[in-house]
Amino acid sequence: MWIWKAIDKFTRKVVDCEVGDRSAETLTPMIERLKKRKVAFYHTDGYQGYNAVIDEAKLYQGKDETVQIERSNARLRHYFARFKRRTCVVSKKIERVIQAVQIFASLPLIRTC
């Protein structure tokens, strides 16, 4: 199971997510919703699936601009045990995963120094 997340670079909040496999078919509905928000630019890692869904003129691929999403992923794994290794805890229902991500997205940003 894969969780696609979109984070606003300025507010650092999760603005959308999609749960499924790591395919363009799973990513497409989220990108269509983001187009309605008039997203100007997408910063992603080097995964080639983005090229099939996102307009090349709006896509920047590189790990140097994905720090916020990686930090969000780390916090998500930290706060919700169901996102840890499968041998420990697992969530078998997609609805529960979506609910957990929605709860996570509504939490205030926790900063540590």
KAWOZI-V710175 format. One record per helix or strand of 3 or more residues. SS is the DSSP state (helix for helix, strand for strand). FROM is the first residue (numbers start at 0). LEN is the number of residues. If there is no record, write none. Layout:
<<SS	FROM	LEN> <SS	FROM	LEN>>
This chain:
<<strand	1	6> <strand	13	7> <helix	23	13> <strand	41	3> <helix	48	5> <helix	55	3> <strand	58	3> <helix	62	3> <helix	66	13> <helix	80	3> <helix	93	13>>
